[in-house]
Amino acid sequence: MSQVVCAGIVVADVWGRPIDAQPEHGRLMLVDDMGMSIGGCAANTGIGLAKLGVDTSIIGKIGRDGFGAFVREAMAAEGVDTSGIAVADEANTSATMVMIDSGGERTFIHCIGANATMKPSDIDMDLVRNAQLFHFAGALVMPGFDGEPAASVMKAAQEAGTITSLDVVWDDTGRWMELLEPVLPYTDIFLPSFSEAVEITGKNTPEEASEVLMAHGVKTVALKMGPEGCYVRTADEEVRVPAFEVCAVDGTGSGDAFVAGFLLGTLAGWELRDVARMANAVGAMCVTAPGATTGLKSFSETTDFLVEQDGDRWRGLAKSARV
């Protein structure tokens, strides 16, 4: 059985760069580079974990189409168990057009597709109960799973002794807390961006936002703060950990990569600051290449990067990891 099960959105990303302006209506615009890569929170985080050496399964839903075949094959090629992927006959695979400007910033056009049809009956609960950690990735854009259905799965995972974690995507409907409130009491680790946390809680500082989330039952709050790094808080400790400076090519998937690093560090049993530092390192690796997972490295390569940045103590931490 897998150490980690990631359930949630899987997407085919079609990306182009650089796109600094939209073409005039009816006109053609050329770009330097275009390609297709796997995307979606569950897929990105799952592949990140697999590249780091964590035995990982992904549970999601695809359509019976070319995008779906690409997504399944791409995940399997990265060493991820795809036995939990269901196929929807009534919907196409979720897909996103990713427009990357010359500075690496992204704009998205998304078709929710098969992700909208995922429901608790699509979840292989044997996979979940036998994992060390269950990660629900993509809350707020999964209408068949958000709210009480997700809470029931997270509760069952906790009752089986499985660590639970949660990541969200931006909610255009504004129903942030309405959908999350049933899920938060069964969430051991919550990993939103700071801007998402502000929308969820109505609070404008990491300290206040994390306090609200913990009052709803979350045990560890890890806020992704972009160039500022991250802010992490538990009942006993809070840390701010700066980001690494790297040459950014494309920020797609960097938040999902951060999550993969954080979950790895959690399973490794490290101190909170070291968990956050690893998360920042994996996120930094991600932005050095186009696509959500292309820049991700192995555990050994990521450790080498941390040794360069922080010193040889990371060699000892790597040896002590329980994954």
C-alpha positions as CSV (number, residue, x, y, z in Angstrom):
1,M,0.0,0.0,0.0
2,S,1.1,3.6,-0.7
3,Q,2.5,5.9,2.0
4,V,0.5,8.8,0.6
5,V,-2.8,8.9,-1.2
6,C,-3.5,12.2,-3.1
7,A,-7.2,12.6,-4.1
8,G,-8.6,15.5,-6.1
9,I,-8.1,17.4,-9.3
10,V,-6.1,16.0,-12.2
11,V,-5.8,18.2,-15.3
12,A,-4.1,18.3,-18.7
13,D,-2.3,21.7,-19.0
14,V,-1.7,23.2,-22.4
15,W,0.8,26.0,-22.0
16,G,2.5,28.7,-24.1
17,R,5.1,31.3,-23.4
18,P,5.8,34.1,-23.5
19,I,2.3,35.6,-23.7
20,D,2.5,39.3,-22.6
21,A,-0.7,40.4,-24.4
22,Q,-3.7,38.9,-26.1
23,P,-3.9,38.8,-29.9
24,E,-6.4,41.1,-31.6
25,H,-9.8,39.4,-32.4
26,G,-9.4,37.1,-35.3
27,R,-5.6,37.4,-35.4
28,L,-2.8,34.9,-34.9
29,M,0.0,35.4,-32.4
30,L,3.2,33.4,-32.3
31,V,4.9,32.3,-29.1
32,D,8.4,30.8,-28.6
33,D,7.3,27.7,-26.8
34,M,4.2,25.6,-26.4
35,G,3.6,22.2,-24.8
36,M,1.4,19.9,-22.8
37,S,2.0,18.8,-19.2
38,I,0.1,17.2,-16.4
39,G,-1.5,19.6,-13.9
40,G,-4.1,19.7,-11.1
41,C,-3.3,19.8,-7.4
42,A,-3.6,16.1,-6.7
43,A,-1.5,15.1,-9.8
44,N,1.2,17.7,-9.2
45,T,1.6,17.0,-5.5
46,G,1.5,13.2,-6.1
47,I,4.2,13.4,-8.8
48,G,6.3,15.6,-6.6
49,L,6.1,13.1,-3.8
50,A,6.9,10.2,-6.1
51,K,10.0,12.1,-7.4
52,L,11.1,12.6,-3.8
53,G,10.9,8.8,-3.3
54,V,7.6,8.6,-1.5
55,D,5.3,5.7,-2.5
56,T,2.2,7.5,-3.8
57,S,-1.2,6.8,-5.2
58,I,-3.5,9.3,-6.9
59,I,-7.3,9.1,-6.8
60,G,-9.1,11.3,-9.4
61,K,-11.3,11.2,-12.4
62,I,-10.6,11.6,-16.1
63,G,-12.6,11.5,-19.3
64,R,-12.5,8.8,-22.0
65,D,-10.4,11.0,-24.3
66,G,-6.9,11.9,-25.4
67,F,-6.2,14.3,-22.5
68,G,-7.3,11.5,-20.1
69,A,-4.9,9.0,-21.7
70,F,-2.1,11.5,-21.5
71,V,-2.8,12.3,-17.8
72,R,-2.8,8.6,-16.8
73,E,0.3,7.7,-18.8
74,A,2.2,10.8,-17.5
75,M,1.4,9.9,-13.9
76,A,2.4,6.3,-14.3
77,A,5.6,7.3,-16.0
78,E,6.6,9.2,-12.9
79,G,6.1,6.1,-10.7
80,V,2.7,7.0,-9.3
81,D,0.1,4.3,-8.7
82,T,-2.9,5.2,-10.9
83,S,-5.2,2.3,-9.9
84,G,-7.5,4.8,-8.1
85,I,-8.2,6.8,-11.3
86,A,-11.8,6.5,-12.4
87,V,-13.1,7.3,-15.9
88,A,-16.2,9.4,-16.5
89,D,-18.3,8.6,-19.5
90,E,-20.3,11.8,-19.2
91,A,-17.5,14.3,-19.1
92,N,-14.2,15.2,-20.8
93,T,-10.9,15.3,-18.9
94,S,-10.4,18.6,-17.1
95,A,-8.0,20.9,-19.0
96,T,-6.4,24.3,-18.6
97,M,-4.8,26.7,-21.0
98,V,-1.9,28.3,-19.2
99,M,-0.6,31.6,-20.6
100,I,2.9,32.4,-19.2
101,D,4.2,35.9,-19.5
102,S,7.9,36.8,-19.9
103,G,8.2,37.2,-16.1
104,G,6.9,33.7,-15.4
105,E,3.5,34.9,-14.2
106,R,0.5,32.8,-15.3
107,T,-3.0,33.3,-16.4
108,F,-5.4,30.4,-16.7
109,I,-8.5,29.4,-18.7
110,H,-10.0,26.2,-17.3
111,C,-12.6,23.6,-18.1
112,I,-13.6,21.8,-14.9
113,G,-14.7,18.7,-16.9
114,A,-14.5,15.3,-15.2
115,N,-13.3,16.7,-11.9
116,A,-16.8,18.0,-11.3
117,T,-18.2,14.5,-11.4
118,M,-15.9,13.0,-8.7
119,K,-17.8,11.9,-5.6
120,P,-17.1,9.8,-2.4
121,S,-18.1,6.6,-4.2
122,D,-15.1,7.1,-6.5
123,I,-12.7,6.9,-3.5
124,D,-11.0,3.6,-2.8
125,M,-11.3,3.7,1.0
126,D,-8.9,0.7,1.4
127,L,-6.2,2.8,-0.2
128,V,-7.0,5.7,2.1
129,R,-7.2,3.7,5.3
130,N,-3.9,1.9,4.6
131,A,-1.9,5.0,3.8
132,Q,0.2,7.0,6.3
133,L,-1.2,10.2,4.9
134,F,-4.3,11.2,2.9
135,H,-4.1,14.5,1.0
136,F,-7.3,16.1,-0.5
137,A,-6.1,18.5,-3.2
138,G,-8.4,20.9,-5.0
139,A,-11.2,21.7,-2.5
140,L,-13.7,24.3,-3.6
141,V,-13.8,23.4,-7.3
142,M,-15.2,19.8,-6.9
143,P,-19.0,20.2,-6.6
144,G,-19.6,16.5,-6.2
145,F,-17.1,16.2,-3.4
146,D,-16.8,19.5,-1.6
147,G,-18.3,20.1,1.8
148,E,-19.9,17.3,3.7
149,P,-18.9,14.5,1.2
150,A,-15.2,15.5,1.7
151,A,-15.7,15.7,5.4
152,S,-17.0,12.1,5.5
153,V,-13.9,10.8,3.7
154,M,-11.5,12.9,5.8
155,K,-13.2,11.7,9.0
156,A,-12.9,8.1,8.0
157,A,-9.2,8.6,7.2
158,Q,-8.6,10.1,10.6
159,E,-10.5,7.3,12.4
160,A,-8.2,4.8,10.6
161,G,-5.2,6.6,12.0
162,T,-4.2,8.2,8.7
163,I,-2.8,11.7,8.8
164,T,-5.1,14.1,6.8
165,S,-4.0,17.2,4.8
166,L,-6.0,19.6,2.7
167,D,-5.2,22.1,-0.1
168,V,-7.6,24.4,-1.9
169,V,-7.8,26.4,-5.1
170,W,-9.3,29.8,-5.6
171,D,-13.0,29.9,-5.2
172,D,-14.7,32.3,-7.7
173,T,-18.1,31.7,-6.1
174,G,-17.0,33.2,-2.7
175,R,-18.3,30.2,-0.7
176,W,-15.0,29.7,1.0
177,M,-15.9,28.9,4.6
178,E,-19.3,27.5,3.7
179,L,-17.6,24.6,1.9
180,L,-14.6,24.2,4.2
181,E,-16.2,24.4,7.6
182,P,-17.4,20.8,7.6
183,V,-13.9,19.6,6.5
184,L,-11.6,21.6,8.8
185,P,-12.3,19.6,12.0
186,Y,-10.9,16.5,10.3
187,T,-7.8,18.2,8.8
188,D,-4.5,17.6,10.5
189,I,-2.5,19.9,8.0
190,F,-4.1,22.7,6.0
191,L,-1.9,24.3,3.3
192,P,-3.6,27.3,1.6
193,S,-1.9,30.3,0.2
194,F,-2.0,33.4,2.4
195,S,-4.4,35.1,-0.1
196,E,-6.7,32.1,0.1
197,A,-6.5,32.1,3.9
198,V,-7.5,35.8,4.0
199,E,-10.6,35.0,1.9
200,I,-11.5,32.0,4.0
201,T,-11.1,33.7,7.4
202,G,-11.6,37.4,6.7
203,K,-8.3,38.1,8.6
204,N,-5.4,40.0,7.1
205,T,-2.4,38.7,8.9
206,P,-0.9,35.1,9.0
207,E,-1.2,35.0,12.8
208,E,-4.9,36.0,12.8
209,A,-5.8,33.8,9.8
210,S,-4.1,30.7,11.3
211,E,-5.8,31.3,14.7
212,V,-9.2,31.2,13.0
213,L,-8.4,28.0,11.1
214,M,-7.0,26.3,14.2
215,A,-10.2,27.3,16.1
216,H,-12.1,25.3,13.5
217,G,-10.0,22.2,14.2
218,V,-6.9,22.4,12.0
219,K,-3.8,21.1,13.9
220,T,-1.1,22.5,11.6
221,V,-1.6,25.6,9.3
222,A,1.0,26.1,6.6
223,L,0.5,29.3,4.6
224,K,2.3,29.6,1.2
225,M,3.5,33.2,0.9
226,G,5.3,33.3,-2.4
227,P,8.5,35.3,-2.4
228,E,8.2,35.7,1.4
229,G,8.4,32.0,1.9
230,C,5.9,30.4,4.3
231,Y,4.3,30.8,7.7
232,V,3.6,27.6,9.7
233,R,1.8,27.3,13.0
234,T,0.8,24.6,15.4
235,A,-0.6,24.7,18.9
236,D,2.9,24.8,20.3
237,E,5.0,26.6,17.7
238,E,5.0,29.1,14.8
239,V,7.8,29.8,12.3
240,R,8.4,32.1,9.3
241,V,10.8,30.6,6.8
242,P,12.2,32.6,3.9
243,A,12.0,31.5,0.3
244,F,15.0,30.5,-1.8
245,E,16.3,32.7,-4.6
246,V,16.3,30.8,-7.9
247,C,16.0,31.7,-11.6
248,A,12.2,31.5,-12.1
249,V,11.0,30.3,-15.5
250,D,7.4,29.3,-14.7
251,G,5.5,29.4,-11.4
252,T,3.0,26.7,-12.5
253,G,2.6,24.1,-9.7
254,S,4.9,25.7,-7.3
255,G,2.3,25.7,-4.5
256,D,1.6,22.0,-5.1
257,A,5.4,21.3,-5.0
258,F,5.6,23.1,-1.7
259,V,2.9,20.8,-0.4
260,A,4.8,17.7,-1.6
261,G,7.9,18.9,0.3
262,F,5.9,19.7,3.4
263,L,4.2,16.3,3.4
264,L,7.6,14.6,2.9
265,G,9.1,16.5,5.8
266,T,6.1,15.6,8.0
267,L,6.5,11.9,7.2
268,A,10.2,12.2,7.8
269,G,9.5,13.3,11.4
270,W,11.6,16.5,11.2
271,E,11.3,19.7,13.3
272,L,8.7,22.1,12.0
273,R,11.3,24.6,10.6
274,D,13.1,21.9,8.7
275,V,9.8,20.7,7.3
276,A,9.0,24.2,6.0
277,R,12.5,24.6,4.6
278,M,12.2,21.4,2.6
279,A,8.8,22.6,1.4
280,N,10.3,25.9,0.2
281,A,13.1,24.0,-1.5
282,V,10.8,21.7,-3.5
283,G,8.7,24.8,-4.5
284,A,11.9,26.6,-5.6
285,M,12.9,23.6,-7.8
286,C,9.5,23.6,-9.4
287,V,9.8,27.1,-10.8
288,T,13.1,26.5,-12.6
289,A,11.4,24.8,-15.6
290,P,8.2,25.2,-17.6
291,G,5.2,23.1,-16.5
292,A,4.0,22.0,-13.1
293,T,6.3,19.0,-12.5
294,T,9.2,19.2,-15.0
295,G,11.5,21.1,-12.6
296,L,10.9,18.8,-9.6
297,K,14.0,16.8,-8.4
298,S,14.7,13.6,-6.5
299,F,15.2,13.6,-2.8
300,S,19.0,13.3,-3.2
301,E,19.1,16.3,-5.6
302,T,16.8,18.4,-3.4
303,T,19.0,17.5,-0.4
304,D,22.1,18.6,-2.3
305,F,20.4,21.9,-3.0
306,L,19.6,22.3,0.7
307,V,23.2,21.5,1.6
308,E,24.4,24.2,-0.7
309,Q,22.0,26.7,0.9
310,D,22.1,25.7,4.6
311,G,25.1,23.4,5.1
312,D,25.9,19.8,5.8
313,R,23.3,19.4,8.5
314,W,20.9,18.4,5.8
315,R,22.9,15.3,5.0
316,G,22.2,14.1,8.6
317,L,18.5,15.1,8.3
318,A,18.3,13.1,5.0
319,K,19.7,10.0,6.7
320,S,17.3,10.4,9.6
321,A,14.2,10.6,7.4
322,R,11.6,8.0,8.2
323,V,10.3,7.8,4.6
